[in-house]
Amino acid sequence: MTQETRVRIADLPAGKRAQLVEALKARPTAETAGPNHYDVVIMGGGVAGLTLALHLRKERPGVRLLVVERLEHPVPETTHKVGESTVEIAAHYLRDVLGLGEHLESRQIRKFGLRMFFSNHDNTDITQRVELGSSVFPPHATYQLDRGRLENELGRLCAEQGVELVTGSRVQQVDLDAERTHHHLRVATGDEEREVSASWVVDATGRNHMLQRKLGLQKAVGHAANAAWFRVGHPIDVSTWTDDADWQQRVEGRRELSTNHLMGPGYWVWLIRLASGSISIGIVADAKQHSFDGFNTLERALSWLAEHEPQCHAEIRQHLDKVQDFRVMKDYSYSCDQVFDGRARWCLTGESGIFLDPLYSPGLDLIAIGNSLVADLVGRSLDGEDVTAAAAIHDSLFRRITEIWLAIYENQYTLMGNARVMSSKVIWDTAFYWGVFGLLFFQDQFRNVATSPTVANDLARLTDVSNRVQAFFREWAAIDDRELEPRFVDLYSPLNFMVKLHGGMADELSGAQFAERFSANRRLFEQLAGQLISTVIDAHGDRYSDDQVVAQIQAWQRDPLIGELVAAYRRERRRNPTSEGWMVLGAGGAGNSEKTIEEVTYA
């Protein structure tokens, strides 16, 4: 579209202008450029590339797309890819944005939330471990995914909707040319090669990092951890590990449908049921606390489980003949100096750009957020807009979001053996996810953050608060290593603020209402942080003979941000003494009762 055309469109009445814009969106934008030219070439046809193709197709039915995938389709249902668990952002993206609701409900498993069991001595009795999770299904459904099934369905939908998906193929060469209209790529399928051009190129090749390596964008992070995982063709169920009736009855759903985590010092083990009948089991461990050589083969992983998680090991030993595969990933966490470039018209999505950590299952969330920003840039560009500045803003925002997320993991694995601190951290992390990232995504506001000074300022403040609270958890754990007696910690229904944050993500809000809600959530997190810190300080205030504790409390009291957070909490308590608040667990606390801001339990 030329500048002259854009001026004429702008001169039209609003109704006519809207009709013309919609017509232009529906028109194939590359129809005169020849059969080998595409508006967008997506390198990689895994979940990141296929969902982006569907997203672009939905927003612009006439867009000309090519997806190049090295694997043949259909892929085996047992495709061995990590990332089987979804949380609310990814579930909303797949179900509501891309329209996969029927597939998710009929061909995958509805997930019973996150569930953690914290170590207790030898871990031979699951009833003697602190359990954290939900006692009921929260209203916004999430899912456990057989990745092979999902990718086959995405591939089918792409073909159905006119996306050109070439499988068993690879991009041999990509020449980016920001000064010209088109980029040029050479695509190989078997012994045949084909030259294509594209207005935009998106790298979804995952850990092949095709563009990241080509452009020298690799960026290391301070989080060093390793993982190993495998599938067993038998439905291992943590609920069968005990006959204790009271333990069985304290939740209403089936624990086996949760993403179950066995937590210990510097590690966690996941157990995820899959619709195909298999179970995925993974070991994730901090590199400084657990040597990768200790679990980097199946035999070593089983020995590691026998030492750290003997109940889990005993179950697996009974079904060794049904072990289906084994895979490892060393030093899996990394970042990137840039993910979007509007002038050069390239983007990275999924693991081709940034991968943080599998805890809390953020991988598909980052794909959903990243794809939404990519679709915004591509659509505006194909309409003739210069998106150089917009891409720089989106790039900065996306990388800032990943930095907030990274702080949740970096240097935090040491907390996993402390049930008291880690329980509070999980509640904070989950609330922050729902009230900040979830609200932004459900309301489709990520792309508008820069145009709203109020929202941008609130996000900056929330970043400071979140980072300080993550450091606070480490500082708290350093002075409090007392064991927490076995109990059930319900992270959802007893805490009113959690219920409101979870449900509030999907409220129908205008732009102004969203900004008001986001500011309200910012104030809530300031108050919750202040309450948490105040409670911990009060709990340790009488330990005058412990120099380490005294020094830490004095450091907290001198910290300007902590002072602001505590003051915000105290103002709210004076204004509204019955407002909902935090729960810090103590040895004698009534961990399941509803908590107000004045009824915090700590011992």
N, C-alpha and C positions, 0 to 999 in steps of 0.2 A: 504494500500500500504506500503510495507516494505522499509527500508532504501536501501536495495540492489536493489529493483525495481526502486527506484527513481534515483539511480546512473546510472542504465542501460538506463533509459529514457533520462537522461541528456547527455549520450554519443551518442544518436541518432542524425542524421542530422535534421535540423530545420523543414523541411517539414514533415518527418516521426514522429518527436516528437509531432508536432501540431495535426496530425491525431490521434495518440494514446491518447493524452490528451482528445480530444473531445470524443473518444470512451469510455474512462473511465468515463467521465461526464455523458454520456447517459446510462451507465450500472447501473442497480439497485445495490447500494453499500451494501445493507443488505441482498442480496439474499440467503446467506448461513446461516444466523443467525436465521432462523425460522420465522413463520408467525406472531409472537407477538413481533418481534423486528423492530424498525423503526430508520431511520437516525435522524429524528426530530419528537418529539411530541410537538404540540402546544396546550397549555392549554387555551382554550377560542376561540370561533369561531364568534366573532363580526368582525367589520371591520378591526381591527388591525391583528387578527389572520388569517382571510381569505385572506387578501391581502398579508400577508407574505407567506402563503402557495402557492398562485399563483406566487409570485415573485420567490420563491425557485424552483418551478416546471418549470418556464420559463428558469431559468438559468441552471438547472440540471434536464433534463427530466426524468432521472432514479431515482431521489431521492425518498426514501420511507417516506411518511408523514402520520401522524395521527393528526387530529384536533378534540379536544373534546369540545363540546359546550353544555351548560346546557339547552338552549332553543330548542324546537322542530322547525324544518324547514318544510315548509316555515314559516317565521315570519309574523305577520300582517304588512301590508304596513304602518300602523300608529305606528310602533314600536317607543316607546317613549324614544328616545335617543337624547341627545344634540349633536351638531356637524353637523348641516345641511348645513352649508355654506363652500364652498371651496375657497381657493385663489390659486395663480399660481403653487406653488410647488405640492400641493395635486392634482390639476387638471391635471398637467403634469404626475404625477405618475399614476393616475387612467387611464387616456386617452392613454398616449404614452408608458409608461413602462409596464403596465398590459394589455393594449389593450381593454379598456372599452369604446372607443370612440363612437361606435354606441349606446350603452346603454345610455351614458350621453346625447347625442344629441337628442335621440328619447323618452327617458323615464324620463329624469330629466329636469330641467330648466336652460337655460344659464343665468348666473347672469350678471346684469348691474353694476358690481363693488360695491364698498363700498360707502355709502352715509350717511352723518350726518346732523342733524338739531339741532343747539345749542339753548338752552333756551333763551327766551326773555320774562321777566316778568311773565305773567300768562299762557303763552303757549296756548292761545286760537285762535291764527291765525298763521298758518304755514308759511305764506308769510312774516311774521315779524321776522322770525328766520334766522340767518346766515346758509346757506346751503353749504356744502362741498361735492363734488363728481365729477364724470366725466360727461361731456356733450355728449360724444360719447363712444361706446363700444371699449375698448382697444383690440388690436389684439389677445392676448393670452386669450383664452376663459377660464372662470371659471364657476362654477355651484352651484345651490341650490339643495340639495339632500333630497329626501325622504329616510331616512336611512333604512326603511324596504325594500323598493324596491332595494336599493343598496345591502343590505346584502343577499337578495334572489338571486340576479344575481351573486354575488360572490360565494354563495353556489352552484349554478347551474354550474358555470364554474369550481369550484373545482371538482365536481363530474364528469364533462365531461372530465377533464384532469387527472383523476385517483388519485386524493387526497382522502384519506379515511377520511370522515367527519362523526363523530358519534354525533348525536344531542340528546337532552333529556338526556344528560349524564354529569358526573362530575368526576374530578379527586379526589378520596378519600384520596390518600396519594401519596407523591412523595419522594423518597429517592435518594438524590444526592450523587454520589460517585466519586469524582475526581480522586481517585487512581485506579479505574477500567475502563474498556472499556465502560460499560453501566450504565445508571441510571435505576431505577425501579419505576414503577407507578402502582397504583391500580385504575382502571376506573370502575365506577358504572353506569349501564344503567337500570333503573327500579330496579328490585330485583336481577339482575344479576351483578356479578363482574368479572373483567378480569384483569390479570396481564400482563403488557407489559414492554418492555425495550426500551431504546433510547440512541443513541449516544449523542444527544443534546436535551435539554428541553428549551422551550421558554414559558414564562408566558405572556399570552395575556388576562388574566382574568379581566382586568380593575380594578375597585376600590375594588375588592375582595383581590387584592394584595397578591396572594398566596405565591409567593417566597419572595416578599419584607418582609412580616411578618415572614416567616419561617427563613430568614437569618438576620433579625433585621436591615434592610437597610432604614427604614423610616427617612425622613429628613424634618423638618419643614422649612417654608419660612416666610419672613416678610410681605407677602401680604395677608391681611385678607379681604375677600369679600364673598358675598353670592348671590345666584341666585334662581329665581323661573320662571317657564315657563309653557305654556299651548298651545294647538292648538284649533283653531276655524275653523269649516268647512264652512267658507265663505271667499272669496278673498278680504280682506280689503286692500284698495289702498290709500296711502297717497295723491295721485294726485287728489282724489275726495274731499279732505278737503278744497278746495278753487276753486272759479271760475275765479280767476285772470288770464287773458290771457297772460300777460307778464311773470308771474311766470311759467305758463304751458309750454311756448315756449322756455325757456332758456336751455332746454336739448333736445336732439334728440331722446333719448330712453324712455322707460317706467320706471318711478321711482319705480313702484311696483316690478320690477324684480331686483332691487338692494337689498343688505343687508342694510335695512334702520335702522339707529340708531337715537333715540331721546335722546339728550345729556343734562345733567344737573349737578349741583354741586354734585359730589360724586356718580353719577349713569349714566347708559344708559339703554335704552329699545330697544330691537331688534324687527323687523318685517321682517319675511322671508317667501316669497311665496313658496309653494311646488307644485310639479307636480300633486299630488293627488287632488288638489283643496283646501286644507287647508292652513292656515297661522299659522306659529309658532310665538308666542309673548313671550318675556322674559324680566324680570327685573333683572339687575345686579347692585349691589350697594356695596360701601365700608362699611365695618362693623362699622367703627368709625363714619360715617356720617348718616347712615340709619340703624335703628335697623332691624334685620332679622324678629323679631316678627311683624313688620309692614307690611310684605307682604308674610308671609309663609303659608297662606291658600288662596284659590281662592277669598273668600270674602274680606280678608285683601288686597290682591293684587289689586283687583278692586278699593277699597277705596284709596290705595296708588296712583294708576293711576289717579283717579279723582282729587287728590290733585296736583300731579306733571305733569301729561300729560293728561289734560282734553279732548283734541280732540281725542286722542287715546281711552280714556275711553268711550267717547260718541259713538264711532263706535262699540266698543265691546258690550256695553249695548244693542245695537239693535239686537245682534245675540247671546245672552246668551244661547239660546236653542241649539246652535250649538257648544258650548264648549265641546271638546272631552276628555280632560284629564288635569291633573295638577301635576306638580312635583317640588320639591325644592332640592337645594344642598347647604348645609351650609359649610362655610370655605373650599371652593373647591380646593384651591391652595396648592400644595405640591411638594416636590422633593424627591430625592433618593441618597444614598451614592454611589451606583454602579448599572449599568444597564447591563454590559457585563462582563463575566468571561470566558476567553479562556482556562484556565487550567481546571476549573471545568465544562466547556461546558454548561453554561446556559446563558440566555439572558432575559431581560424584554423588552416589546414593548408596545406602546400605554399608556393608563392610568394605567397599572400595574406598571409603573415606575414613570413618571413625568407628572403632569398636571399644567399648569400655569394660563391661563385666557382665556375666550372665545372671548375677543375683538381681532379683526383682524383674528379670526378663525385659530389659529395655531395648533389645535389638530391633524388634519389629516396631516398637514405638518410634525409634529414631528413623526407621524407614518411612513410617507414616508421616512424621513431621517433615522430613527431608523431601519426600515426594510431593507433598502439598506445596512447599516453597518452590520446587522445580517446576511444577505445573503452573504456578502463578507466573514465574519468569518466562517460561516458554510461550504461554498464551499471550501475554502482553507483548512479547517480542514479535510473534507472528501477526499481531494486529498492527505492527509498525512502530511500536514504542521503543525508544532507546532505553534498555533496562540495565545499563552499566551501573548507575547509582543504586537502583533497586537491588541488583544482585549483590553489591557490596554490603548493603544493609542486611539482606537475608543471610549472607555468609557470616557476618559478624554475629547476628542473633543466633544462628544455629550453633556456631562454635562456642558462644557463651553458654547456651543451654547445656551443651555436652560438658563444659567445664564445671558447671554446677553439679551435674550428674556424677562426674568423675570424683568430686570431693566426697561423695557418699561412700566410695570404695577405697580411695587412696589412703593408705596407712590405717584402715579401719578393720582389717581382718583380725587384728589382735583383740578386738572386742568380742569376737564370736564365742569365746569361752566364758563370757560374763553375762549370765542370763538377765541380771537386773538391768545393766546398762543397755544391753542389746535389745531387750524388750522395749525399752523406752525409745531407743533409736529406730526400731522398726515402725513403731506407732508414728513417730515424727516423720520418717521418710515417706510412709504411706500417705499421711495427711498432706504433706507438702506436694506429693505427686498428684493427688486428687485436686487440691485447692489451687495449684499453680499451673503445672503442665497440662493436667487433664482439663481444667477449665478453659485454658487457652485453646486447646485443640478441639474440644467439643463445640466451642463457640466459633471456630474457624477464625481465630484472632491472631495467630502467629504472624501472618503476613501483614497485619495492620499495626504491630507493636510500635514501629518507628513513627507512625503518623499520629500516635496518641501520646503526648508528653506525659500525661498522668500515668498511663499504663507503663510506659518506659521507665519512669522514675520509681514506680512501685516495684517493678521487676529488678531494678538496680538495688533497691533497698532489700528486697527479699534475697537477692544473691548474697549480700553482706551478712544478713541474719543467718541464712542457711550455712554458709561457710563457717561462721563463728560457732554455731551449734554443733557442727560436725567435729570441730576441734575440741569443744567442751566435752563431748562424749569421751574422747581419749583422755582428757584431763581428769574427768570424773572416775573413769576406770582405773587410773593410776593410783587413786587414794581409796578405792572401794573394791575389794576383791572378795567380800563375804558371799557365801553361797546363798542362793535363793531356794527356799524349800519347794518341793514339787507342787505344781498347781497348774490351773488352766487360765491363761490370759486371753480374754476375748478382745480383739483389737477393733471390733466394729460396734456391735449393738449397744454395749453399756456406755459408750462415749458419744454423747449427742453431737459434738463437733465433728466426729468422724462420719456419722450418718448424714449430717447436713452437707459436708464437703463432698461425699460420694454422690449423693442424689443431686446436688446442685450443679454438677458438671453439665448435665443435659437440660437444665432449665431453659425455657425459651426467653432469651434476653435480647433487647435492642442493644445497639452499640453503646449508648449512654448507660444502660442498666449493667452491661458487662463491666464497664469501667468502674462503676460504683461497687459492684460485687468484688472485683479484683482488689480494689482498695480496702474493702471490708476484710477480705481474706488476708491481706498484708497486715492489717492491724491485729487480726486474730493470731497470726503466727508470731508477731512481736509479743503479744500477751502470753501465748503458750510457752515461748522461749523463756520469757521472764519468770513465769511460774515454775518451770522445770528447774532453772538455775537457782531460784530462791529456795525451792524445796530441798535441793541437794545441799546448798550452803547451810541451811538450818539444821539438816540432819547430821552434819559433821561439825557444827559449831562448838560442840563441847569437847572436842578432841584436842585440848590445849597442849597435851604432852607430846603430840606427834608433830614434829617439826615440818615434815613434808605436807601434812594436811593444813597446818597453819599457813605455810608459805603459799599453798595453792589457793586457799580462801582469800588471802590478802591480794594475790594476783588478780583473782576474779573481781574483787571489790575495787581495784584500781583501773580495771578495764573500762574505757569510756562506752563502748557499745553495750557491754553487759550492764553497765549502769543505766543506760537508756532503756534496755529491755525490761529490767527489773522495775524501773519507774513506770513503764507502760502497763505492766501487770498490776502494780499496786493501784494505779489510777482506776483501772477497770474494776478491781475488787471493791474499791470504795464506791464507784458509781453503780455497780450491779453485783452485789455479793453472791447472787445465785446463778450467775452465768456459768456455762459449762467450762470445764477446764481439764487440766492434765491429770494423768495417773502415773505416779512413780511407785514402783512395786517395792514392798518391804516384806520381811519374813513373816509378819503376822497380819498382813493386809487382807482385806476382803476383795481380792482382785477382780471379782465379777460384778460388784455393785456399781450403780451409776454414780459418777463422781461429779461434784460441783467444784468450783474453784477454791472453796474452803474445806473440802473434804478429801484432800490429798492424803494418801496412805504411804507412809515410809517408816521403816523401822531400822 
